[in-house]
Amino acid sequence: MEFSEILNYILGGGVLALLIGVLTLKATVREANAKAEQAKAEAERAKAEAESVRIDNAEHATRILIENIVEPLRAELHETRTELHETKEELRGTKKELGATKREMARVRKAIGGANNCKHSDNCPVLFKLRDLSKDGAYETGDLFAEHRGQHCIRSDTENGGKNSNVGSEVGDPDGKPP
């Protein structure tokens, strides 16, 4: 064999080996790239799945929050508003009653003020009790006329000249009340 043939075989075998090595390396790189792409796709899927789970968890937590906290608070707020409305209605009724009581008290004050001008004011048991209210405490017991029921005092014949004195006492009556 000639030198050129040997050189041809050596170089030819090296080129072939180089060619086979390059092709094998190219296939290995393609396979590695494919595995890398597959890993990226799996990572993206896992990320999307984790995001979906996170969204599901957030929706579930929101639903639980609404069912367990918001709805009872909403119901309690409604009850409170209803009670407040009822209280306002009661307050309006109370204000009306208070106004009626004030008007009635004004009428009583006016009547008592006018009672002093009455011709019978000197012997009036009501005015007598109102004047002596703090002394005997009859007002606290609720009986304004406890001591003075009926005739307040006995009139004498000389009072008013003895005229119109139809009420009197018997001569033998010890407490001075008419029969």
C-alpha positions as CSV (number, residue, x, y, z in Angstrom):
1,M,0.0,0.0,0.0
2,E,1.1,3.3,-0.8
3,F,1.6,6.1,1.5
4,S,-1.3,8.1,0.0
5,E,-3.6,5.1,0.5
6,I,-2.6,4.8,4.1
7,L,-3.0,8.5,4.5
8,N,-6.3,8.2,2.8
9,Y,-7.5,5.5,5.1
10,I,-6.3,7.4,8.2
11,L,-7.7,10.6,7.1
12,G,-10.8,9.0,5.6
13,G,-11.5,7.2,8.9
14,G,-10.9,10.3,11.0
15,V,-13.2,12.3,8.8
16,L,-15.8,9.6,9.0
17,A,-15.4,9.4,12.8
18,L,-15.5,13.2,13.0
19,L,-18.7,13.2,10.9
20,I,-20.2,10.4,13.0
21,G,-19.2,12.4,16.2
22,V,-20.7,15.6,14.9
23,L,-24.0,13.8,13.9
24,T,-24.1,12.1,17.3
25,L,-23.4,15.3,19.1
26,K,-26.1,17.1,17.0
27,A,-28.6,14.4,18.0
28,T,-27.6,14.6,21.6
29,V,-28.0,18.4,21.6
30,R,-31.4,18.1,19.9
31,E,-32.4,15.5,22.5
32,A,-31.2,17.8,25.3
33,N,-33.0,20.7,23.8
34,A,-36.2,18.7,23.5
35,K,-35.9,17.6,27.2
36,A,-35.3,21.2,28.2
37,E,-38.3,22.3,26.3
38,Q,-40.3,19.5,27.8
39,A,-39.1,20.5,31.3
40,K,-40.1,24.2,30.6
41,A,-43.5,23.1,29.4
42,E,-44.0,21.0,32.5
43,A,-42.8,23.9,34.7
44,E,-45.3,26.2,32.9
45,R,-48.1,23.7,33.4
46,A,-47.2,23.3,37.1
47,K,-47.1,27.1,37.5
48,A,-50.5,27.4,35.8
49,E,-51.9,24.6,37.9
50,A,-50.5,26.2,41.1
51,E,-52.0,29.5,40.0
52,S,-55.3,27.8,39.4
53,V,-55.1,26.1,42.8
54,R,-54.3,29.5,44.4
55,I,-57.3,31.1,42.6
56,D,-59.5,28.2,43.7
57,N,-58.2,28.6,47.3
58,A,-58.8,32.4,47.2
59,E,-62.4,31.8,45.8
60,H,-63.0,29.2,48.5
61,A,-61.7,31.5,51.2
62,T,-63.8,34.3,49.9
63,R,-66.9,32.1,49.8
64,I,-66.2,31.0,53.4
65,L,-65.6,34.6,54.5
66,I,-68.9,35.7,52.9
67,E,-70.9,32.8,54.3
68,N,-69.5,32.9,57.9
69,I,-68.8,36.6,58.4
70,V,-70.4,38.9,55.9
71,E,-73.9,37.3,55.8
72,P,-74.2,37.1,59.7
73,L,-73.0,40.7,59.9
74,R,-75.5,41.8,57.2
75,A,-78.3,40.0,59.1
76,E,-77.3,41.7,62.4
77,L,-77.1,45.1,60.7
78,H,-80.7,44.5,59.3
79,E,-81.9,43.6,62.9
80,T,-80.1,46.6,64.3
81,R,-81.7,48.9,61.8
82,T,-85.1,47.3,62.5
83,E,-84.7,47.8,66.2
84,L,-83.5,51.4,65.7
85,H,-86.6,52.1,63.6
86,E,-88.8,50.6,66.3
87,T,-87.0,52.6,68.9
88,K,-87.5,55.8,66.9
89,E,-91.2,55.0,66.6
90,E,-91.4,54.4,70.4
91,L,-89.5,57.7,70.9
92,R,-92.0,59.5,68.7
93,G,-94.8,58.1,70.8
94,T,-93.0,59.0,74.0
95,K,-92.5,62.6,72.7
96,K,-96.2,62.8,71.9
97,E,-97.1,61.6,75.4
98,L,-94.6,64.1,76.9
99,G,-96.2,66.9,74.9
100,A,-99.6,65.9,76.0
101,T,-98.4,65.7,79.7
102,K,-96.8,69.2,79.4
103,R,-100.1,70.6,78.0
104,E,-102.1,68.9,80.8
105,M,-99.6,70.3,83.4
106,A,-100.0,73.8,81.9
107,R,-103.8,73.5,82.2
108,V,-103.4,72.4,85.8
109,R,-101.1,75.3,86.6
110,K,-103.5,77.7,84.9
111,A,-106.4,76.2,86.9
112,I,-104.4,76.4,90.2
113,G,-103.4,80.0,89.4
114,G,-107.0,80.9,88.8
115,A,-108.2,79.1,91.9
116,N,-106.8,81.9,94.1
117,N,-109.4,84.3,92.5
118,C,-112.3,82.0,93.4
119,K,-114.8,83.2,96.0
120,H,-114.4,79.9,97.8
121,S,-110.5,79.9,97.8
122,D,-110.3,80.6,101.6
123,N,-111.9,77.2,102.4
124,C,-110.8,75.2,99.4
125,P,-109.3,71.8,100.5
126,V,-107.3,71.5,97.3
127,L,-105.6,74.9,97.7
128,F,-105.1,74.1,101.4
129,K,-103.3,70.9,100.6
130,L,-101.2,72.5,97.9
131,R,-100.1,75.2,100.3
132,D,-99.2,72.8,103.1
133,L,-97.8,70.0,100.9
134,S,-94.3,70.2,102.3
135,K,-95.5,70.2,105.9
136,D,-97.6,67.0,106.2
137,G,-96.3,64.9,103.3
138,A,-99.7,63.9,102.1
139,Y,-98.5,64.2,98.5
140,E,-96.0,61.4,99.0
141,T,-98.7,59.0,100.0
142,G,-100.8,59.9,97.0
143,D,-103.8,61.0,99.0
144,L,-104.1,64.8,98.6
145,F,-107.4,64.9,100.6
146,A,-106.3,62.6,103.5
147,E,-107.3,64.9,106.3
148,H,-110.0,67.1,104.7
149,R,-112.8,65.1,103.1
150,G,-116.1,66.9,103.0
151,Q,-116.5,70.2,104.8
152,H,-113.2,71.9,105.5
153,C,-114.4,74.0,108.5
154,I,-117.6,75.0,110.3
155,R,-119.0,78.3,109.4
156,S,-120.4,80.5,112.0
157,D,-123.7,82.3,111.8
158,T,-121.9,85.6,111.7
159,E,-119.8,84.7,108.6
160,N,-121.4,86.3,105.5
161,G,-124.0,87.7,107.8
162,G,-125.5,84.3,108.3
163,K,-126.7,84.2,104.7
164,N,-126.6,81.0,102.5
165,S,-125.2,78.9,105.3
166,N,-127.2,75.8,104.7
167,V,-124.4,73.6,106.0
168,G,-124.1,73.5,109.8
169,S,-123.8,71.1,112.7
170,E,-126.2,69.8,115.2
171,V,-125.8,71.1,118.7
172,G,-124.7,67.8,120.1
173,D,-122.5,66.6,117.2
174,P,-118.9,66.5,118.6
175,D,-117.0,66.5,115.2
176,G,-119.0,69.2,113.6
177,K,-120.1,67.3,110.5
178,P,-123.6,67.5,109.1
179,P,-126.0,64.5,109.6
